[in-house]
Amino acid sequence: MQRPGLFGRLKAAVIGMVHVGALPGTPKSSLPLTQIIDQACQEAEAYKDAGVDGLMVENMHDVPYTVCPGPEVTAAMAVLAAAVRQSCPRVPLGVQVLCAANQQAMAIALAAGLDFIRAEGFVFSHVADEGIINACAGDLLRYRKQIGADNIQIFADIKKKHSAHALTADVSVAQTAAAAQLFLADGVVLTGTATGRPADPRQLPGETARPAGGQGETTSSVWSG
């Protein structure tokens, strides 16, 4: 960890994902934004009542994703994230904006009073189903500094799911994690090859910045970071 963690001395923290409904302007959009916000807040409160250690909102249903989502997505996510923040004021809260809209996520986090973002393509390039995703650490951290958002932590995906990594076939998961740590990520996110498939924590060395299993975790597969 580069800075104090959000989760104190917890050996393993559970972060509940709030997958918001398809946002206005996206292909599957069918609900008004007010209803999407209400549903997101209800899900967040259910997670809070269940005792999760943190929350993250994500525009999962905006498929197919684009590398540069429009301003309507950023605006909707900012309003929605602020509503969830108000609904769950004491729970660490983050945001991810698909696909790889990391600067937009940083702006949303600052505007809505969030604690962290999940960033795709932080170090090393890869080919995703949306196209080529280039590394963004340098630009993202400079943007964070420019807007005065140094308090927002960055959890970086490494060797991300639903992606081809032939470009970096000679770079291991552990080396990718080390690069993310060198480039000042506050934590790394390790996933399986696809949604619902658990990560393998044995791919990461013990000294890695706070690791997180990105999806597909069960009581038998989860590990302590």
C-alpha positions as CSV (number, residue, x, y, z in Angstrom):
1,M,0.0,0.0,0.0
2,Q,1.2,3.5,-0.8
3,R,-1.1,5.2,1.7
4,P,-3.2,4.1,4.7
5,G,-5.8,1.6,3.7
6,L,-9.5,2.3,3.7
7,F,-10.3,-0.9,5.6
8,G,-8.2,-0.5,8.7
9,R,-6.6,-3.7,10.0
10,L,-9.1,-6.0,8.2
11,K,-7.2,-9.0,6.7
12,A,-9.9,-9.4,4.1
13,A,-12.6,-6.9,3.2
14,V,-15.7,-7.6,1.3
15,I,-16.8,-4.9,-1.3
16,G,-20.3,-5.2,-2.6
17,M,-20.8,-4.3,-6.2
18,V,-23.8,-2.1,-7.1
19,H,-24.3,-2.8,-10.8
20,V,-26.5,0.1,-11.9
21,G,-29.2,-0.3,-14.5
22,A,-28.5,0.6,-18.2
23,L,-28.0,4.4,-18.2
24,P,-29.8,6.8,-20.5
25,G,-28.3,6.8,-24.0
26,T,-27.0,3.2,-23.8
27,P,-28.4,0.4,-26.0
28,K,-30.3,-1.4,-23.2
29,S,-31.6,1.7,-21.5
30,S,-35.3,1.4,-20.5
31,L,-35.7,3.1,-17.2
32,P,-35.7,6.8,-16.2
33,L,-32.6,7.9,-14.3
34,T,-34.6,8.5,-11.1
35,Q,-35.6,4.8,-11.0
36,I,-32.1,3.6,-11.7
37,I,-30.9,5.8,-8.8
38,D,-33.6,4.4,-6.4
39,Q,-32.7,0.8,-7.3
40,A,-29.0,1.5,-6.8
41,C,-29.6,3.0,-3.4
42,Q,-31.8,0.1,-2.4
43,E,-29.0,-2.4,-3.4
44,A,-26.4,-0.4,-1.5
45,E,-28.5,-0.3,1.6
46,A,-29.1,-4.1,1.4
47,Y,-25.3,-4.6,1.2
48,K,-24.7,-2.2,4.1
49,D,-27.3,-4.1,6.2
50,A,-25.6,-7.4,5.4
51,G,-22.4,-6.0,6.8
52,V,-20.1,-5.6,3.8
53,D,-16.9,-3.6,4.4
54,G,-17.2,-1.4,1.3
55,L,-19.3,-0.6,-1.8
56,M,-18.6,0.1,-5.4
57,V,-20.9,1.4,-8.2
58,E,-20.4,0.3,-11.8
59,N,-22.2,0.8,-15.1
60,M,-22.1,-3.0,-15.9
61,H,-25.3,-2.9,-17.9
62,D,-24.2,-0.3,-20.4
63,V,-23.2,-3.0,-22.9
64,P,-21.6,-2.9,-25.4
65,Y,-19.1,-0.7,-23.7
66,T,-17.1,2.0,-25.4
67,V,-13.6,3.2,-24.6
68,C,-14.8,6.8,-24.4
69,P,-18.3,6.9,-22.9
70,G,-20.2,10.1,-23.5
71,P,-20.8,12.9,-21.0
72,E,-24.3,11.6,-20.3
73,V,-22.8,8.5,-18.7
74,T,-20.4,10.6,-16.6
75,A,-23.2,12.9,-15.5
76,A,-25.6,10.1,-14.6
77,M,-22.9,8.2,-12.7
78,A,-22.0,11.3,-10.7
79,V,-25.6,11.9,-9.7
80,L,-26.1,8.2,-8.9
81,A,-22.9,7.9,-6.9
82,A,-23.7,11.0,-4.9
83,A,-27.1,9.5,-4.0
84,V,-25.5,6.2,-2.9
85,R,-23.0,8.2,-0.8
86,Q,-25.8,10.0,0.9
87,S,-27.6,6.7,1.5
88,C,-24.5,5.0,2.9
89,P,-22.4,7.8,4.4
90,R,-20.1,5.7,6.6
91,V,-19.2,2.9,4.2
92,P,-16.1,3.2,2.0
93,L,-17.4,3.8,-1.5
94,G,-15.8,3.6,-4.9
95,V,-16.7,3.7,-8.6
96,Q,-15.7,2.1,-11.9
97,V,-16.8,3.5,-15.3
98,L,-16.7,1.0,-18.2
99,C,-14.8,0.8,-20.3
100,A,-11.5,2.1,-18.9
101,A,-13.0,5.6,-18.3
102,N,-10.7,6.2,-15.5
103,Q,-10.4,9.9,-15.6
104,Q,-14.2,10.2,-15.7
105,A,-14.3,7.9,-12.6
106,M,-11.8,10.1,-10.8
107,A,-14.0,13.2,-11.5
108,I,-17.1,11.4,-10.4
109,A,-15.4,10.2,-7.2
110,L,-14.3,13.8,-6.4
111,A,-17.7,15.3,-7.1
112,A,-19.7,12.6,-5.2
113,G,-17.3,12.4,-2.2
114,L,-16.2,8.8,-2.9
115,D,-13.1,7.1,-1.5
116,F,-11.6,5.1,-4.4
117,I,-11.9,4.2,-8.1
118,R,-11.2,0.9,-9.9
119,A,-9.0,1.5,-12.9
120,E,-8.6,-0.6,-16.0
121,G,-5.4,-0.5,-18.0
122,F,-3.4,1.2,-15.3
123,V,-0.1,-0.4,-16.5
124,F,0.7,-2.3,-19.7
125,S,-1.6,-2.3,-22.7
126,H,-4.0,-5.1,-23.6
127,V,-6.7,-6.0,-26.2
128,A,-10.2,-5.9,-24.7
129,D,-13.5,-6.7,-26.4
130,E,-13.9,-2.9,-26.7
131,G,-10.5,-2.6,-28.5
132,I,-7.0,-1.7,-27.5
133,I,-6.6,-0.3,-24.0
134,N,-3.4,1.6,-23.4
135,A,-1.7,2.1,-20.0
136,C,-3.0,5.2,-18.2
137,A,-1.1,5.5,-14.9
138,G,0.9,8.6,-15.8
139,D,-2.1,10.6,-17.2
140,L,-4.5,9.4,-14.5
141,L,-2.3,10.4,-11.6
142,R,-1.5,13.8,-13.1
143,Y,-5.2,14.3,-13.7
144,R,-5.9,13.4,-10.0
145,K,-3.3,16.0,-8.9
146,Q,-4.8,18.7,-11.3
147,I,-8.3,18.4,-9.9
148,G,-7.2,18.2,-6.3
149,A,-8.4,14.6,-5.8
150,D,-5.3,13.2,-4.0
151,N,-7.5,11.6,-1.4
152,I,-9.1,9.3,-3.9
153,Q,-7.4,5.9,-3.9
154,I,-6.8,3.9,-7.1
155,F,-7.3,0.1,-7.2
156,A,-5.8,-1.1,-10.5
157,D,-6.9,-4.1,-12.5
158,I,-4.0,-6.3,-13.7
159,K,-4.2,-8.8,-16.5
160,K,-7.9,-7.9,-16.8
161,K,-10.6,-10.5,-17.6
162,H,-12.3,-10.6,-21.0
163,S,-9.1,-9.5,-22.6
164,A,-6.2,-10.8,-24.6
165,H,-2.7,-10.3,-23.1
166,A,-0.5,-11.6,-25.9
167,L,1.1,-8.2,-26.1
168,T,2.5,-8.8,-22.6
169,A,2.8,-12.6,-22.7
170,D,6.4,-12.2,-21.3
171,V,5.2,-10.2,-18.3
172,S,3.8,-12.3,-15.4
173,V,0.9,-11.3,-13.2
174,A,3.4,-10.7,-10.4
175,Q,5.5,-8.4,-12.6
176,T,2.3,-6.5,-13.6
177,A,1.3,-6.1,-10.0
178,A,4.8,-4.8,-9.2
179,A,4.6,-2.3,-12.0
180,A,1.2,-1.1,-10.7
181,Q,2.7,-0.7,-7.2
182,L,5.7,1.2,-8.7
183,F,3.3,3.5,-10.5
184,L,1.6,4.3,-7.2
185,A,-1.6,2.2,-7.3
186,D,-3.1,1.9,-3.8
187,G,-4.1,-1.7,-4.5
188,V,-4.4,-4.2,-7.3
189,V,-7.4,-6.2,-8.6
190,L,-6.9,-9.7,-9.8
191,T,-9.7,-11.4,-11.7
192,G,-10.2,-14.8,-13.4
193,T,-10.4,-14.9,-17.2
194,A,-14.2,-14.0,-17.3
195,T,-16.9,-12.8,-15.0
196,G,-17.8,-15.4,-12.4
197,R,-14.5,-17.2,-12.6
198,P,-12.4,-16.8,-9.4
199,A,-8.9,-15.4,-9.4
200,D,-5.9,-17.4,-8.3
201,P,-4.1,-15.6,-5.4
202,R,-1.0,-17.8,-5.9
203,Q,-0.1,-15.6,-8.9
204,L,0.7,-12.7,-6.6
205,P,3.6,-12.4,-4.2
206,G,3.0,-11.7,-0.6
207,E,4.4,-8.2,-0.7
208,T,2.0,-7.0,-3.4
209,A,0.0,-3.8,-2.6
210,R,-3.3,-4.7,-1.1
211,P,-4.7,-7.4,-3.5
212,A,-8.4,-7.8,-4.2
213,G,-10.3,-10.6,-6.0
214,G,-12.3,-8.8,-8.7
215,Q,-15.2,-11.3,-9.2
216,G,-16.2,-14.9,-8.9
217,E,-15.1,-15.3,-5.3
218,T,-16.7,-17.8,-2.9
219,T,-16.0,-18.7,0.7
220,S,-13.5,-21.3,-0.5
221,S,-11.7,-19.1,-3.0
222,V,-11.4,-15.8,-1.2
223,W,-8.1,-14.9,0.4
224,S,-6.7,-12.3,2.8
225,G,-4.8,-9.3,1.4
